[in-house]
């Protein structure tokens, strides 16, 4: 490898609170192609994010925060870059990353990464549970995000309605807040 080539190789950059302290729809789109990193013991698992769903604050009827601040939703009201992990249907953990400024409850559900499709399958595979709820996305917490210099063309991003939110009514259930990375 020549010195010139070495200079072009970028090291992975951890996504910081600055990345997440933006509008949820922008962060959701920008998360596609970034890596979700999980450390379990000595093992490190790195998966490229391929599908997410955005939940945009108290007016979004599909967002848990639309019912106000509760013990369950409290992490959503914190600063961007923290996890909101909740139990769904009494059997599955769901991983979300909080976005935007503190006290504006928006978050992104991580639906698929790498070869794992489905948010419950992803949390099961990565051994994610309530112990990560409200924690910052940091290596010392065992779960974080990295930019590995993968550039995604806008034409590779598909926007569609979120899954399983018909309870939110037609206005909110039909919003194109689901972002999927199209296969090559």
KAMO-V7931 format. One record per backbone hydrogen bond with DSSP energy under -0.5 kcal/mol. CO is the residue of the C=O (numbers start at 0). NH is the residue of the N-H. E is the energy in kcal/mol with one decimal. If there is no record, write none. Layout:
CO;NH;E, CO;NH;E
This chain:
1;5;-2.1, 2;6;-2.0, 3;7;-0.9, 4;7;-0.8, 4;8;-0.8, 5;8;-0.8, 7;9;-0.5, 11;13;-0.5, 12;146;-3.2, 15;18;-1.0, 15;19;-1.2, 16;20;-2.0, 19;21;-1.6, 19;99;-2.5, 21;99;-0.7, 22;25;-0.6, 22;26;-2.3, 23;27;-2.7, 24;28;-1.8, 25;29;-2.3, 26;30;-1.6, 27;31;-0.7, 28;31;-0.8, 30;33;-2.3, 33;48;-3.3, 34;36;-0.6, 34;145;-2.4, 35;46;-2.4, 36;143;-2.2, 37;39;-0.6, 37;44;-3.0, 38;40;-0.5, 39;42;-2.1, 42;39;-2.7, 44;37;-2.7, 46;35;-3.0, 47;113;-3.2, 48;32;-2.6, 49;180;-3.0, 50;110;-1.8, 50;111;-1.8, 51;178;-2.6, 52;108;-2.5, 54;56;-1.0, 54;106;-1.9, 55;59;-0.5, 56;59;-0.9, 58;60;-0.8, 59;62;-1.8, 62;65;-2.0, 63;66;-1.3, 64;67;-2.0, 69;73;-1.6, 72;75;-1.8, 72;76;-0.6, 73;76;-1.6, 74;77;-1.5, 76;102;-2.5, 78;81;-0.6, 80;136;-2.7, 81;97;-3.3, 82;133;-2.7, 83;85;-0.5, 83;95;-1.2, 85;93;-2.4, 87;90;-2.2, 87;91;-2.3, 91;87;-3.7, 93;85;-1.5, 93;95;-0.5, 94;109;-2.6, 95;83;-2.3, 96;107;-2.0, 97;80;-2.6, 98;105;-0.7, 99;79;-1.0, 100;103;-1.8, 102;104;-0.7, 103;105;-1.5, 104;56;-0.8, 105;98;-2.3, 106;54;-2.3, 107;96;-2.0, 108;52;-1.9, 108;110;-0.8, 110;117;-1.8, 111;49;-2.0, 111;50;-1.5, 112;115;-2.3, 114;116;-0.7, 115;112;-2.1, 115;117;-0.5, 117;121;-2.2, 118;122;-2.1, 119;123;-2.1, 120;124;-2.6, 121;125;-2.3, 122;127;-2.7, 123;126;-0.9, 128;131;-1.9, 129;132;-1.4, 131;134;-2.0, 134;82;-2.7, 135;137;-1.6, 137;140;-1.5, 137;142;-1.2, 138;141;-1.7, 141;38;-2.5, 142;137;-0.7, 143;36;-3.4, 144;14;-2.4, 145;34;-3.1, 145;147;-0.7, 146;12;-2.5, 148;150;-0.6, 150;152;-0.5, 152;155;-2.2, 153;156;-1.7, 155;157;-0.6, 155;181;-3.7, 157;179;-2.6, 159;177;-2.5, 164;167;-2.2, 165;168;-1.9, 167;171;-0.6, 168;172;-2.8, 169;173;-1.2, 171;174;-0.7, 174;161;-0.7, 174;176;-2.2, 176;53;-2.7, 176;178;-0.5, 177;159;-2.1, 178;51;-2.3, 179;157;-3.0, 179;181;-0.7
